[in-house]
Amino acid sequence: MSVQTESEMRTDRAVWAAVDAEGEREERQLELIASENHASREVMAAMGSVLTNKYAEGYPGKRYYGGCEHVDVVEDIARARAKELFGAAAANVQPHSGTQANMAACIALLAPGDRILAMSLDHGGHLSHGHPKNFSGIFYAIESYGVEKGSERIDMDRVREKALATRPKVILAGASAYSRTLDFPAFAAIAREVGAKLLVDMAHIAGLVAARQHPTPVGHADVVTMTTHKTLRGPRGGLVLSDEETMKKINSALFPGVQGGPLMHVVAAKAIALREASSPAFVAYQKRVIENARTLAAHLEQRGLRVVSGGTDNHLMLVDVTATGLTGKAAEDALSRVDLTCNKNLIPYDQKPPMQASGIRLGTPAVTTRGLAPEHMARLAGWIADVLAKPADESVLRRVRDEVAEVARAFPIYPRG
Ligand SMILES: Cc1ncc(COP(=O)(O)O)c(C=O)c1O
């Protein structure tokens, strides 16, 4: 039973008005935030199901509450699909978020105070990889590697030097704003050499990995974490993969370590998303995501906007807006006025503070889900360049907003009927 589709149940006008307004916003705007996507109706239906009512602390067959026979089936399906899709020996589908997946991995692999070598947040890493106010920075000693000045790419020789110099217990590979292919075998070789475990957080690229459009970390990493709501296009949540031995530690690190009862409605939605991700249509989608990103980056460069590292191998890119005279924040604001949604982002070696930044991060997963193809990327690049060149010119803003609206209408996310 899906609450959303039963309009007579919508008695709470204040909340539903905001939910409907969000639905209209998503339809009206073109979503370029690289970490967002539009989940299928079936995924959303599972999240609105009766499974939200059930407490299921523990794991299938070993629960603390009665009445778990049906949610056990759901979790077993989700785990089996995750293992099959990613070729992993064991999976935990319970993390409420990517951050909680990383917490569980760290608790399983480290003692408090141990050293982690992770990608610097300023160069594209994530808060949960060592920000001083995040659990990772509070409980562990953080060392970081970044990208090189000229190439703006990770140089694995430099990572090795840093690992030899700092002798971490865990090397963490994975990023929120890195557009190049990650070399997991090289990370694994370095981890082996210094006696560290390799933790790969593939939150951003999980969908690409599922569709074999980015090399997999499975088989190289001791533990792989991810979110299920980015390129993987599932519900908001996390997932962990490892071998069976390590999974015993992950399971207890997650519950009772960092979580209580799992969100079984979300676990059901993850199972559905994992099935969707194993279809040929999903492979075609991920190929298109990458093709769109490459095309968008090339057209932006043609229009004089510098793309960090000169392009992209995956679903996202960082665009240096310095030449326009704008900050990343001003660029984000200008684009939001024409219904193009993105986020300001530090670029490597940025001189500006994070709340201003010199760049914007653009991603193609969401616009590709609604059907945009490479031919639309040329128009998209043109709109972005036009708006950033004249962010205060009302006639430019009006024209671009109208053109964006026309494309958004032609490609509805959730067609009616
Ligand atoms: C690389 C990476 N790891 C972890 C996360 C955290 O995910 P969540 O917001 O679900 O905690 C993100 C989110 O953007 C991410 O980019």
The ligand as a Tripos MOL2 file, in Angstrom:
@<TRIPOS>MOLECULE
LIG
   16    16     1     0     0
SMALL
NO_CHARGES

@<TRIPOS>ATOM
      1 C1         32.2410    9.7380   -1.3190 C.3       1 LIG1
      2 C2         31.0600    9.8880   -0.3880 C.ar      1 LIG1
      3 N1         30.9760    9.1040    0.6930 N.ar      1 LIG1
      4 C3         29.9740    9.1920    1.5730 C.ar      1 LIG1
      5 C4         28.9490   10.1020    1.3750 C.ar      1 LIG1
      6 C5         27.9350   10.2460    2.4580 C.3       1 LIG1
      7 O1         26.7170    9.8220    2.1800 O.3       1 LIG1
      8 P1         25.4840   10.2250    3.1350 P.3       1 LIG1
      9 O2         25.1420   11.6320    2.7950 O.co2     1 LIG1
     10 O3         24.4400    9.2180    2.7710 O.co2     1 LIG1
     11 O4         25.9490   10.0850    4.5460 O.co2     1 LIG1
     12 C6         28.9680   10.9210    0.2450 C.ar      1 LIG1
     13 C7         27.8720   11.8830    0.0310 C.2       1 LIG1
     14 O5         27.9040   12.7740   -0.7120 O.2       1 LIG1
     15 C8         30.0610   10.8250   -0.6500 C.ar      1 LIG1
     16 O6         30.1660   11.6330   -1.7080 O.3       1 LIG1
@<TRIPOS>BOND
     1     1     2 1
     2     2     3 ar
     3     2    15 ar
     4     3     4 ar
     5     4     5 ar
     6     5     6 1
     7     5    12 ar
     8     6     7 1
     9     7     8 1
    10     8     9 2
    11     8    10 1
    12     8    11 1
    13    12    13 1
    14    12    15 ar
    15    13    14 2
    16    15    16 1
@<TRIPOS>SUBSTRUCTURE
     1 LIG1         1 GROUP 0 **** ****
